[in-house]
């Protein structure tokens, strides 16, 4: 059984885009979120949720988790 490592990238500038590219080439790693206040069309075209700040991302994550733990 393979465990998939889920990652979020904070900041989608030059370095962030390199991280996104590197993550996409890994078979056991999945990009699950990007935090970027001013996403470009390239970032918006990815099939990955994009949040404007960390708080927004964590609210979404914890609201989803609390749903699964309370059902």
Secondary structure, DSSP 8 states (H G I E B T S, - for coil): ----EEEEEE--SHHHHHHHHHHHT-SSEEEEEEE-TT--HHHHTSSSEEESSHHHHHHHHHHHHHHHHH-
